[in-house]
Amino acid sequence: MHNIKIRLYSGLAAAFLSAFLAPAGLIMAQGNLLITPKRIVFEGQARSFDINLANVGADTAKYTISMVQVRMKEDGGFETITEPDPGQLFADRFIRIFPRSVVLGPNESQSVRVQLTRTGELSPGEYRSHMYFRATPEEVPLGLEEANRDTTTLMVQLIPIFGISIPVIIRVGEYDAKVTLSDLSLEYPSGSLPLLKMTFNRTGSMSVYGDIAVDHVSAQGVTTRIGIANGVAVYTPNAKRRFQLPLGKADQVDMKNGRLKIYYSAPSDVKPARYAEAEIMLK
């Protein structure tokens, strides 16, 4: 039997930043690729942005850039779609990206320009698509691979393909959003940190994106921050998003007394705004 080598490219689902607990700051990382900033919002007079890509790995890598359409599910997860949901507008036809592929050596970086175009065709509303950065595996010509190998076997090689996605949002005309927090509850999984559960309720014409802070306030009035989550979004057209947050510093306070105060606010790098707050009495 001749050796047959099959390459299976294991595509990882795009890491949609705003769905998860992103680190503070403006950098998003996946594999060996760093991206700055982690989201783009065209509003007001903004017509272009530069995105910085940096390869922090030890090998040269090629990345291709495309636009994908994404639905946010009520649990905060994402799935790709081809047709917009009712009330959803795609941004891709109004966006120009250059270049569409980048080759970066170790510790090299390059800027990618994102421009707003065809603005005369934009009606009032919020438009959203996602820029998808995909690592392209290096192809090795057949016959130039390992010389010393068993030529009587079938070999399957799995090659992971890393991808990362950031949202590109266009806002036209008057827009607003309001958020309330409901269905707040605490769970105590065996051997794990206390888990705070909540539901975001969004109304208005725009998505919201911000940071969560959870403070414990003792019966004596002492305040201790016991949980944070940065980069939490609720995208249009979703009206709800369920969310849960492990309270990493709950062991520093008495969780049977006092109260928890939960704040949802705009990130510190934009105009300060408190979207919503809520409270749970402990007993």
N, C-alpha and C positions, 0 to 999 in steps of 0.2 A: 504494500500500500504506500502511495506517495504521501508525503507530508502535506497537509492542507491547513493553512492558517487562516482563521476567520477573525476579523477585527469587529468587535461589537462596541460601538460608541455609546457609553452609558450616559445619557443626557440627564443632567440634574435639573429639576424644575427651577425656574427663575426665582431668585431670592428677592421677593418683593418687599422692599425695605419697610414701607410704612405699615405693613401688616404685623410686624414683630417688634420685639423690644430692642430697638436700635440703640447703639451707644450714643452718649451725648456727643455733640459736635457735628461737623459737616462732612465726615468721611464715611464712606461705605466700603466694606471689603468683602471679597469672595475669592477663595483660592489665593492667588498671588497678585490680584488686581485691586488697587485702591482707587476709588472714584470720589472726586470732590467737585461740586456739592452733591448731596444725596437726593435732591429733588429740585425741579425747575418750575417756577410759576411765572407766566407772562401776565402781567396786569399793569394798568396805567400806561406809561410810555415805553416800557421795556420791549425791545425788539430782538435782542440777541443775548446769549449767554455762552461762556466758555466753560467746558467741563475738563478737568484735569484727570488724566489716566496715568497711573504709576504702576510699574511692574516691580514688586518687591521680592520676586523669586530669584532663583539662581540661574534660570535658563531663559533664553529668548522666547517670547510668546507672541502669537498673533491673535488679535481680537477683532471680530466683526460686529458691526452695530446695525441693528434693525429696530423697527417699531412693532410692538405687539399690543393687542387689545386685551384688557383684563377686566374680569368681574370680581368684585369683593363679595365674599359670602358673609352671612350673618355672624359666623363664628370668627371672622377676621382672616380666614384663608382666602386664597386667590385661585382662579381658574381662567385659562385663556378662552377667548370667544372670538367669533368672526362678525357677529351682528350685535349692535348695541341693545341693551335692555331698554324698556320704556323709560324715558327721561334721561338716558345716557347719551353723551355726545363724544365722538372720537376726535382727537387732536391731530392725528398723523398727517392728514392731507394739508395741514397748515404749517407744517414743520419741515425745515430743510436742515440736513446734518452733513457736515464735511470735516474730515474724511469719514468714509463708511467702514474703513478697516485700518488698523494700526498695528505695526510690528514694534515691539518694545524689547530692548535688551535688558539684562539685569540692572535694576536700579535706574532705569530710564523712565522718562515721563513725556507726555505729549498732550496738547490741548485739542479738544474737539469743539467746533463751533456749532451751536444750535441756534437757528434763526427762525423768526416768525415770518410767514409769507402769506400771500393771498388774503390779506387782512380785510379787503373790501367785501369778501364773501362771508365774513364772520357775523352771525347774528348774536344778539345778547344771550348769554348763558355761560356755563362752564364746560370746557372741553378737556378730555383727558385721554392720553395714550401713555405707553411705557417704552422707554428706550431700553433695549435688551443688548447687553454686552456678552458675547459668547466667545469663549476660548476655542480656537481652531486647532485641532491636534496636528502635529507635524507628520506628514506622510513619508514613509520610508519605502523606496521602490522595491518591488519584489526581487529577490535575488541578492539584495544588499543587506539582508538582515543577518541574524546570528549564523555564522558559518558552521559552528559545531552544534548540531542539534540532531535529535532522533528523527530521521526522515520516514519512519514507519508509523507515525502516530498523527492523530488529529489534534491540533492545538487551538484553543479558543482564548483570545486575549481581550480582556475588558479594559477599555480606555475611558476614564471618566472625562466628561466634558462639563466644564464649569460655566455657569451663567449667572448674571446678576441683572436686575432690572430696577430702574428708577422712574418715578412718575414725571411726566411733562404735562403741565396744566395751563390752559389758556382761560382767562376770565375776561368777559366782555360785558360792558354795561353795568348796571347796578346789581350788586349781589350782597347777600347776607346769609348768616347761618346762626342757629341757636342750638344749644345742646343741653339736655338734662341727663342726670344719672338716676337709674332706678334699679330695682331688683337686687339691692345690695345684700350680700350674705357672706358669712365666714364659714370655711370648712377647715377641718383639722385632719388631713390625711395622715395615716399611721407612719411615723418615722420621718415626716416631711414638715416643711415650714407651713404655717397657716396660710390659707389661700383665700384671697379676697375676690369675690365674684361681683360683677356689675353689668349693667346694660347701658350703652350709650344710645340716646334718642336724639336724632338729628332732624332739624327742620330748616327750610330755607333753600337758597339757590346755589350754595357752594359747599364744597367739602371742608372738613375741619381736620387739623393736624396739630398735635401738641403733646405735652408731657403730663404725666400723672404723678402726683405726690400724695403720700399717705402719712399723716401725723397721728401719733397716739397722744391724747391729752389725759393726764392722770386726774384723779379726784382732787388733787392739790393744785391743779393747773399747770403742771410741768409738761412741756411739749417735746416729743421726741420723734424725729422722722424715721419711720420703719420700713418704708417702701417707696420705690420710684420706678417709673417706666417712661422712657423717652421715645418720641417718634411714633405716637399712636394716632392713626387716621381713621376717619369714617368718610368714605368717598361717596359722592353722588353716583347713582340715585338712591343709595341705601338710606333707609330711615332708622335702622337699628344695627348695632354691633354688640355682640356678647364678648366679654373680656374677663380674664382672670389674672391675678397678680400674686405671686409668692411674696410674702412679707419677710424679707431677708433679715431684718433686725428686730423681729418680734420677740426674740428671746431676751432683749434688753429691757422689756417693760412687762407690766402685769396685764395680760390680755383678758383678765376676768373683771377688771375694774376700769372706770373711765370711759372714754369714747374715742372713736376714730374719725378723723376729718379727712375727706378725700377731695383733692383739687385737680381740675383738668384745665391747663393753661396753655397759651401759645408758647412756642419755644423761645428761649432767651435771646436767640439771634434775630428775632423779628419784634415788631411792636408788642410790648407786653399787653396781654389780655387774658382775663379769667373767663373761660368758657362756661364752666359749671363747677359746683361743689356740692357735697352731700356729707351726711354724718350717720354713724352707727353707734348706738349706745351699747357698751359692753356689760355683761353680767354673768 
